[in-house]
Amino acid sequence: MPDDGTMEDFWKERQEKAGGKVQFQTFATFIGRSQDKRLDLGGLAYIINNIVYFEDFEKDNFFFKIISKRKNYTKTEFSFPVSSVQSVKEVSLGEGVNCITGIIKDTDTKGINPVVRFFSNPILQISMEGGYSYFFDIMRRKEFIEIIRQ
């Protein structure tokens, strides 16, 4: 989160910029987009006016800065309309990484089975109209899925 200001200021700024009220918000890790490189960016996913927004934040941790390969922080922000989402499904992290790196196609990912779910945390594959997918680990996953599927 930003150091300056309050959480109230943060959300007020986002709502003014997007022209609406926050419908949903949660912590999320953006893992990557299909046919792209893996990222693992921690940040916020939120929905305003049926548009999903994601933005990451610089990790302000001395230890992390020492061990991190990232020299210069570049903020990542993107959004997409809920109406452009074709489907949402839970997949294993391995399936997601295989899709991101191009080993398998978006259409070839398999939903997570109950045994794998018991031993690991599933991630979300959000398949878009353009034939690509976003992959997220989202804290409030069930609520997010309900909103996206409405």
C-alpha positions in Angstrom: 0.0 0.0 0.0 1.1 3.6 -0.5 3.0 5.1 2.4 1.4 8.5 2.1 -2.2 9.0 3.0 -4.8 6.6 4.4 -6.6 3.7 3.0 -9.7 5.9 2.8 -7.7 8.3 0.5 -6.4 5.5 -1.6 -9.9 4.1 -2.3 -11.4 7.6 -2.8 -8.7 8.3 -5.5 -9.4 5.0 -7.2 -13.2 5.6 -7.2 -12.8 9.1 -8.6 -10.5 7.9 -11.3 -12.8 5.1 -12.3 -16.1 7.0 -11.8 -17.8 4.6 -9.5 -17.9 2.8 -6.2 -15.7 -0.2 -5.3 -17.9 -3.3 -5.8 -15.2 -5.8 -4.5 -11.6 -5.7 -3.4 -9.1 -8.3 -2.2 -5.4 -9.0 -2.1 -4.2 -10.9 -5.1 -1.1 -12.2 -6.7 -0.9 -11.8 -10.5 1.0 -14.8 -11.7 1.0 -13.9 -15.4 -0.8 -14.0 -18.7 -0.8 -16.9 -21.2 2.0 -16.8 -23.7 3.9 -14.4 -21.5 6.5 -14.6 -18.7 5.7 -15.6 -15.1 5.5 -12.6 -12.8 4.2 -13.3 -9.3 3.3 -9.7 -8.5 1.5 -9.1 -5.2 -1.1 -6.4 -5.0 -4.8 -5.6 -5.1 -7.6 -6.8 -7.4 -10.7 -4.7 -7.2 -13.8 -4.1 -9.3 -15.4 -0.7 -10.1 -18.2 -0.3 -12.6 -17.8 -4.0 -13.7 -14.2 -3.5 -14.6 -11.5 -5.6 -12.9 -8.4 -3.6 -11.9 -5.1 -5.0 -10.7 -2.2 -3.0 -9.4 0.9 -4.1 -7.6 3.0 -2.3 -5.0 6.7 -2.1 -4.3 7.8 -4.3 -1.5 9.3 -2.0 1.1 11.2 -4.6 2.9 15.0 -4.3 3.4 15.6 -8.1 3.4 13.5 -8.4 0.2 15.5 -5.7 -1.5 18.7 -7.5 -0.7 17.6 -10.9 -2.1 15.4 -9.7 -4.9 16.5 -9.9 -8.6 14.3 -6.9 -9.4 16.7 -3.9 -9.4 14.2 -1.1 -10.4 10.6 -1.3 -9.4 8.1 -0.7 -12.2 4.5 -0.4 -11.2 2.1 -2.8 -12.9 -1.5 -1.8 -13.4 -4.1 -3.1 -15.8 -7.8 -3.6 -16.1 -10.4 -5.5 -18.1 -14.2 -5.4 -18.3 -16.1 -8.2 -16.7 -18.1 -8.5 -19.9 -14.9 -9.6 -21.8 -14.4 -12.6 -19.5 -15.4 -15.9 -21.3 -14.8 -18.2 -18.3 -13.2 -18.6 -14.9 -11.9 -21.8 -13.5 -9.7 -23.0 -10.8 -6.5 -24.7 -12.0 -3.3 -25.9 -10.3 -0.3 -23.5 -10.2 1.5 -26.0 -12.4 -1.2 -25.9 -15.1 -1.1 -22.1 -14.9 2.6 -21.9 -15.3 2.6 -24.3 -18.2 0.0 -22.2 -19.9 1.9 -18.9 -19.2 5.1 -20.4 -20.6 3.4 -21.8 -23.7 3.8 -25.5 -22.8 0.0 -25.9 -23.1 -2.7 -23.9 -24.7 -5.3 -21.9 -22.7 -8.0 -24.4 -23.9 -5.9 -27.4 -22.7 -5.8 -26.5 -19.0 -7.6 -28.9 -16.7 -9.7 -27.8 -13.7 -8.3 -28.7 -10.3 -9.5 -32.0 -8.8 -10.4 -32.5 -5.2 -7.2 -34.4 -4.3 -5.0 -31.6 -5.7 -7.2 -29.0 -4.0 -6.6 -30.7 -0.6 -2.8 -30.5 -1.0 -2.4 -27.2 -2.7 -3.9 -23.8 -3.2 -5.7 -23.5 -6.6 -5.3 -20.4 -8.7 -7.8 -18.8 -11.1 -7.6 -18.9 -14.9 -9.6 -16.0 -16.3 -10.1 -16.8 -20.0 -10.7 -13.7 -22.1 -12.5 -13.1 -25.4 -9.2 -12.4 -27.2 -8.1 -16.0 -26.7 -5.7 -15.4 -23.8 -5.9 -15.9 -20.0 -4.9 -14.1 -16.9 -3.8 -16.2 -13.9 -4.3 -15.0 -10.3 -4.0 -16.3 -6.8 -6.9 -14.4 -5.1 -7.7 -14.3 -1.4 -11.4 -14.0 -1.7 -11.7 -16.4 -4.6 -15.3 -17.6 -4.2 -16.7 -14.0 -4.0 -14.6 -12.9 -6.9 -15.9 -15.8 -9.0 -19.5 -15.1 -8.1 -19.1 -11.4 -9.2 -17.4 -12.3 -12.5 -20.0 -15.0 -13.4 -23.0 -12.6 -12.8 
